[in-house]
Amino acid sequence: MSSWSDSCIWWHVYPLGFTGAPIRPTEAERVLTPRLDALEPWLDYLIALGANGLALGPIFTSETHGYDTVDFYSIDPRLGDDAAFDRLIAACRRRGINVMLDGVFNHVGTAHPSFRAAMAGDERAQELFRLEHTDAGVTHQDFEGHRGLAALNHDSDAVVELVADVMRHWLRRGAMAWRLDAAYAVPPEFWARVLPRVREEFPEAWFMGEVIHGDYVDIVTRSGMDSVTQYELWKAIWSSLLDENFFELDWCLKRHNELLPAFTPLTFIGNHDVTRIASKIGDAKASLAAAILFTVGGIPSIYYGDEQAFRGEKTERLGGDDEVRPAFPAGPEQLSPLGAPMLRLHQDLIALRRRNPWLTTATTVTRHLDNRAYSYDTLGPDGQRLAVELRLEPAPVAVVTAPDGQVLRIGGDAGSGQ
């Protein structure tokens, strides 16, 4: 782990949605518009929340939602240009905020010039993609059935060099970390070839892979990544609270304990790909979900709006992600006051974590377990102990007792919706 990442708490933003950019733009809507500037008024809010990392969703030139890249070396004109990126990096640096970029290196959009050249018969370009040559012509492998996403050939030296070069390019411009999109779909050995090349120049860079399923420890070990997304814990948190079955959470926390000696996972209760936690389980239980997130080991990430109890449902249809990727107002003062209780809860929990930095690598031990009541102690490497009690009856309540005796009581009215 790099020297700074163990104390990082990320605020995760999907820039195209946050800034109100058109997701399926007409040609006229692709005009250069420096929407990245709209993030600067929110950086002090990020600090006030208690975070110190800005995790950006896709910002490179793409066809639609950002995950169909057509140029890894340019900022999407809907968000601005290099100058807009430089302004954002400078504003973050003034506040001590580290920036993580979203690297979509499993596939590109089929409008990518190299893909078009490959389909036209360019042999050098064809090295970059997983292509199939048949009697009917050349066809491409895609990403999970999305024909508009052409899969890169991760066995190719050219792809290794491309990805390493892209990473170094943006690290030179001020980024500090990379989220590796769809890392679960890429052979771990590919990352093991790429990351050492990048670390030669940027030894402090942090690399976190999106891994939904599989053997997390094995993937981290074989790939050389620093961390992966802890989807098992995300699912166990909301599912145990929704179904009122804390046995699921207890089982997952035991699994979580086994991961921590090997690496520190990125923990979360919301992101750009899933239904909002408050929509999934309601405000009262979402408050308990936040309490769990910040009292177990890991590097926490807060998806923008969850700290305001925003609602949003992901659906499987065209535009089915739009509701969970909304535009934010011009500044924090324009937020609805209805989200203030959830914001204060997040601030209190993050403050607790800041006072107890050992929580990043802490493990848990169960003290009491039944379907609707669960207590655990979170243990630090030097004997530190934090006690957590969760109850769902007669109403959802959490009580967190810190090592210094301070008590944080979380009731069902901690967040009132947005």
N, C-alpha and C positions, 0 to 999 in steps of 0.2 A: 504494500500500500504506500502511496506517496505521502510525503510529510504533511500535506494539508487536507487530504481527502477524508481522513478519519474524523475531522471536526466539521465536515461540510453537511449542511442541511439544504436540500435543493428545493427551489420553487420552480415547478415545471410548467412551461408555457408553450402552447401551440401557436406560433406567431401569426400564421395566416388567419386563423380564426380570431385570435386576441385582437388583432389590429383591424379586423373588419374587411380584409382583402377578399375579393371574389374567388371562390374555390374552383368554380368551373367557368373561367373567364372567357369572354369573347376576345378577339384580337385587339379591339379598342381598349379593353380593360387591362391589357398587359403593359400599358404605358408606365414608364418609370414613375413610381410614387414612393417616397421615403417613409413608408409606414413603420419601419423599425424605430424611428424616432419616437413613436407613441409609447414605446416601452420605458423611456427614461423617466417620465413622471411616476412610474411604479417602482422604481428601484429603492426609494426611501421606504415605501410600503413593504417591500421585501425585507429590508433591514428591520423595520419595526415589527414585522412578523416574527423575527428571530432567525431567519434564514441567512445564508451567506453564499449561496450558489444559485445561478440562473441556468436552468436546463432548457435549452431551446429545442423545439421541434424543428422540422425541416425549414431551411432558409435558402437553399440553393435553387437555381432556376429549374422549374418543373412544368409539366403540362397542367396539372390540376391541384391535387391535395398535398404535394410536396414529396410524396414517396414514389413519384414517377419522374425522377431526375433526368434532365436533358443537358445539364452542364454543372459539373462539380466545382468549377472554379469561379462561378459568378453567383452573386446574390440575385434571387428572384426579383425581377423588376417590380412586381407587386409589393415587395418589401423595401426596395431601394437599390443601393449599389454598394461598392466597396467603401465609399465615404460614409454611408449610413452605418455600415457595420463597424467601421473604425470609431465613429462617434459613440456607438453603444458600448464597445469595448472600453473606450476611455472613460465613459461615465461609470461603468462597472468597476474599473480599477480604482477610481477615486474613492469608491465606497468599500473597497476590499471584497468585491463580489467576483467569484470565479465563474466562468462561462463554460458550459458543456454544449457541444454541437451534436446534432443528430446525423450520423453517417449511414446513408442507405447504400450499402455496398454488396447487397445480395442481388440486386437487380437495378435496371434503369427503365425509364419510359421508352416506349417504342419509337418516339420521336427523337431520341438521342442520335446525333449525327453519326456516331460510330456504329450504332445498330443499323441505321439506314444504309450505311456503306457496306456493312456485312451482308445484308440481305441483297445488295446489288452485286455481290460477288467479290468484294475486296477481301483478299485472303488475310492480310494483317488485321483488319477489323474483325474478321471471323474468329480470330484467336481469343477475342474477349468474351465470347458468348457460348452458351451451350446450344449448339445447333444440331439439327438432324438433316442429313442429306438423303432424300428419297427420289424415286423416279419422277415424282410430281414436282420436285424442286426442294428448296431449303425452307425448313420451318424451325421455330425456336421453342425452347423450353421456357415456361413462364413461372411465375410465383403464385402458387396455390390457386391455379386456375384463372388468374387474371391475365388475359391475353395482352393487355396493354403494358405488362411488366415483363421485360425480357431478362431472363436469368443470366448472370455473369458466369463465366467459366473459371471457377476458383482453383482449377489445376494449372491455369496458365500463368507463366512468369509475368506476362504483360499485365495481367489483372493485379498480381501482387505489387508490381511497381506502381501501377496507377493508384491503387488505394493508399499505399504508403506515401506517395507524393501528395495526394489530396490532403491526407491527414497533416503532413508536415506543413503544407501551404497555409492552412488555417491556424495551426498552432503558432506559426511565425507571426500571424496577424493578431494573435492575442488570446485565442481560445486556450483552455487548460485541460479539457477533457472531451472524450467522445463517447456518445451512446452508439452502440453498434446495432443498428436496426436488423431485426430478423436474424440475429446471430445464431439462433437455433437451426436455421436452414442452411448454414454455411459450415463446411467441415472445420472442426477446431484446428486442424493442422494448417489451414489457410491463415488464421490469425497468428499462429505460431511463427509463420514466415514473415508476416507483415509487421507485427508489433515491435520486434527487436530492431527493425530498420528505423522505426519512428523513435524508439526510446534512445537510440544512439545520440540523437540531437535533442530530444526532450525527455530526459529521465524522470521528470516530475509529472509528466502527463498521466492522466487516469483514464482507463478504458473499461467501460461497463457494457456488457452485452445483454440484449433482449433475449432472454431464454424463458420460454413458457413452461416447457416440460423437459424431462430427461434427468440425467444424473448431474446435478449442478457442480459437484466437486470435481468429477471427472472432466467436465467441459472446461472448467476454469483451469485445471491442471494441464490439460492437453493444449489449450488455446493460448495460455499466457495472459488472458484477461485478468483485470484486477477484481472484477465483481460481475454479478449477473442480477437480473430482476428476480425478486423473491415472489413469484406468482403463487407458489404453494401457500405461503403465509397470507397473501392477499385474499385468496379464496377461502381459507379457513377462518379468517377474521369475519368477513361479511356473512359467510354461510352459517357459522356457529351462532352468530347473533340473530340472523333471520330465522333459523330453525329452532333456536333456543336449545342448542346442543353443544355445550362447552367441551364435550369429549373430543370433538373434532379439533378444536383449537388446541387442546392439551396435547393431542397426538402430534399436531404440526409443530408445536413449540419444542417438543422433544426432537423432532427432525431438524428444526432450526438450530438447536444446540449443537448438533453434529456437524453443521456447516461451518460454524463460526471459527473453529480452529484452523480451517483451511483458507477461508476468505471471509470478507465482510459483505453480506448481500445488500443490494439496494432494496429497501423496504418501502411499501406504499399501500394506500387504500384507495387510490384513484389514479387514472392516467387518461390519455387521449383516446384509448381504445376500448374503454369499458364504461358501463352505466355509472353515473355518479353515485357515490356511497350514500348520500342522503336520499336519493331516489330509490336505492336498493333496499334500504332498511329503516328509513325515517331518521329524523333529527336526533332523537334521544339515543338510539342505538349507534348512530354515526358518532356521537360524542364518545361512547365507549370504544368504538373502533379507533378513534384518534388516541385515546388513552393507551390502548394496546400498542399502537404503532410507536409511540414515543417512550414506552417503558420496556421494550425488548431490544436486543442487540440488532445492529444494522446501521445503514446510512439512509436516513429517512428522506423521502421525496413527497412534496405536497403538490398536488395538481391544482393549478390556479382555479380559484372559485370554490374548491372544497372547504377552504378555511372560512368561507362565507356561507356554507350550507347551500351552495347552488344545486339546482336540479338539472337533470339531463339524462335521457335514455338513449342508449346505442341500439340501433336496429339494423337488421340485415337487408338493406335496400340501398339504392342510389341516394346519396346524401344522408345515409343512416348514421354517420359520425357527426354531422353538423351540430346536433343538439348538445353534444358533450364538448364541443370546441367553439364556444361562443365568443362574440366580441365583448371586450371590456370597455367601460366608459373612458373618457379622456383622462380622468384622475381619480384617486381613491375617494375624494370628497363627494363624488357622484354615485357611490355605491348606496344601495338601499340600507337603511339602518337595521333592517330585519336580520342581516347577517352578522351584526356586531357581537352577539353572544358567542357564536361559534368562533369568530376571530379571537376573542379574548381567551377562549379555551385553548386554542392553538398556541397563543402567546404564552399562556401559563405553562403548558406542557413543554414547549420548547425551552422556556426559561429553566424549568426543572432539569431538562437534559443538559443545558449549558452549565448549570451548577454541578452536574454529575457527568463529566465527559467520559468516564469509564463505561457508561451505558452502551457506547458504540460496539464494544466487543463482549458485553455481558451475556450470561446465560440465565436460564430460568429454572426454578425448581417448584413443583406443585405442592401447595399446602392443603388445599381443599378442592374437591371436584364433584359436582353433580350437574345435571342438565342445565339448570338456571342459575347456578352460583359457582364461581370459580375464583380461587385465590392462588397467587404465585408470588414467590420472591425472585427478584432479579439480582444476580450476584456478580460482583466485580472481581477483578484478579487479586485485589489486596484485601479481601474480606468485606468490601462494601455490600450493603444490602438495602434494597428498596422493595417495599411491600405493596402489592396491588390486590385489591378486592373488587370483584365484579359481581353484581346481582341484577337479575332481570325482573324479580318480583319484590314488591308489588309494582315497581316501576324501575326502569334501567338506572342503575347507580354505579359509580366507580369511586373508590377511595384509594388514593395513592399516598403512601407514607414514605418520605425521603429519609436518608440516613441521618440528617440533622434534626429529624423530628417534625419537620414541616409536613402538613397534611393538605392535600388537594382533594376536595370533594367535588365530584362531577355528577350532576343530576340530569334528569331527562329533559330539562328545559335549557340545556347549555347552548343549543343552536335553534333558531326559530325559522329557518328556511329563507330561500331566495327565489 
